[in-house]
Amino acid sequence: MRAAPDPATTVAAARVRAPTAVRSDIEMASSSIKRTATGVALAIAALLCWCATARAEEIGSVNTNFRITGSDRVVVEAYDDPAVNGVTCYVSRARIGGVKGALGVAEDPTEASIACRQVAALQFKAPLPLQTDVFSKRISPIFKTLHVVRMVDRKRNALVYLTYSDRVVSGSAKNSVTAVPVQDQSIPLR
């Protein structure tokens, strides 16, 4: 027959094991907090990237295919160049309707057209790089982005704007280009 354990020995053994168990619990909690903090940081970074993209002003749209749950349409949006006051780019692109379009999970087609115009006196906020991505907009939840790139044509003193779309895996060769001549001043370059 086994003897009953001595209560003093049991308490002493529990005190020795307790710091290890507490340490293990603290490490698990710390790991969980780190994962949560990383997730929150990634969510904040994604939100900041989304907020930092150029804001489009929808000018208008036309329906191209009637659906009860939302028509397919061609949308015209205006983007003001963030580095050049007085230049606005008008981009037309297709938007998918239906349930997927209403929920924001549809992948819009890659076709887009662009026309940039001088709408006021030109003012350069800072010297421009020879080429930079000035606008971008997601046209599918994760994989596809529409870009507008500004290039400087030094020889002709013009701002050239190119629109195209890319994907995580592959892009599209479909593109559109427009130019805004700059008169009575030189384009300041970096």
Backbone hydrogen bonds, N-H to C=O, Kabsch-Sander energy under -0.5 kcal/mol:
donor,donor_aa,acceptor,acceptor_aa,energy
10,T,6,D,-2.1
11,V,7,P,-2.2
12,A,8,A,-2.0
13,A,9,T,-2.5
14,A,10,T,-2.1
15,R,11,V,-2.0
16,V,12,A,-1.7
17,R,13,A,-2.1
18,A,14,A,-2.2
20,T,16,V,-0.5
21,A,17,R,-2.2
22,V,18,A,-3.1
23,R,19,P,-2.7
24,S,20,T,-2.4
25,D,21,A,-2.3
26,I,22,V,-2.7
27,E,23,R,-2.6
28,M,24,S,-2.3
29,A,25,D,-2.5
30,S,26,I,-2.9
31,S,27,E,-2.5
32,S,28,M,-2.3
33,I,29,A,-2.6
34,K,30,S,-2.5
35,R,31,S,-2.3
36,T,32,S,-2.4
37,A,33,I,-3.0
38,T,34,K,-2.6
39,G,35,R,-2.4
40,V,36,T,-2.6
41,A,37,A,-2.7
42,L,38,T,-2.5
43,A,39,G,-2.2
44,I,40,V,-2.6
45,A,41,A,-2.6
46,A,42,L,-2.5
47,L,43,A,-2.2
48,L,44,I,-2.7
49,C,45,A,-2.5
50,W,46,A,-2.4
51,C,47,L,-2.7
52,A,48,L,-2.1
53,T,49,C,-0.9
53,T,50,W,-0.5
57,E,78,A,-2.3
58,E,56,A,-0.7
59,I,76,V,-2.9
60,G,76,V,-1.4
62,V,74,V,-2.0
64,T,72,D,-2.7
65,N,72,D,-1.2
70,G,67,R,-1.3
72,D,65,N,-2.0
73,R,95,R,-2.4
74,V,62,V,-2.4
75,V,73,R,-0.5
75,V,93,R,-2.8
76,V,60,G,-2.9
77,E,75,V,-0.5
77,E,91,V,-2.7
78,A,57,E,-2.7
79,Y,89,C,-2.8
81,D,87,V,-2.5
85,N,123,Q,-2.5
87,V,84,V,-1.4
88,T,117,R,-2.3
89,C,79,Y,-3.5
90,Y,115,A,-2.8
91,V,77,E,-2.8
91,V,89,C,-0.6
92,S,113,S,-2.4
93,R,75,V,-2.0
94,A,111,E,-0.8
95,R,73,R,-3.2
98,G,70,G,-2.5
101,G,97,G,-1.5
102,A,98,G,-2.3
103,L,99,V,-2.1
104,G,100,K,-0.8
105,V,100,K,-2.4
106,A,100,K,-1.0
108,D,106,A,-0.8
108,D,139,I,-2.7
113,S,92,S,-2.3
115,A,90,Y,-2.0
117,R,88,T,-2.7
119,V,86,G,-2.9
119,V,117,R,-0.7
120,A,86,G,-1.1
123,Q,85,N,-1.9
125,K,83,A,-2.3
125,K,123,Q,-0.5
126,A,83,A,-0.5
128,L,188,P,-3.4
132,T,150,R,-2.3
134,V,132,T,-0.8
134,V,148,V,-2.1
135,F,148,V,-1.7
137,K,146,L,-2.3
139,I,144,K,-2.2
140,S,144,K,-1.0
145,T,166,D,-2.4
146,L,137,K,-3.4
147,H,164,Y,-3.4
148,V,135,F,-2.3
149,V,162,L,-3.1
150,R,132,T,-3.1
151,M,160,V,-3.3
152,V,130,L,-2.3
153,D,151,M,-0.6
153,D,158,A,-2.9
154,R,152,V,-1.0
157,N,153,D,-0.9
158,A,153,D,-1.8
159,L,180,V,-2.7
160,V,151,M,-3.2
160,V,158,A,-0.5
161,Y,178,T,-3.0
162,L,149,V,-2.5
163,T,176,S,-2.8
164,Y,147,H,-1.7
165,S,174,K,-0.5
166,D,145,T,-2.4
168,V,143,F,-0.8
172,S,165,S,-1.8
176,S,163,T,-1.6
178,T,161,Y,-2.2
180,V,159,L,-3.1
182,V,157,N,-2.6
183,Q,181,P,-0.6
190,R,128,L,-2.7
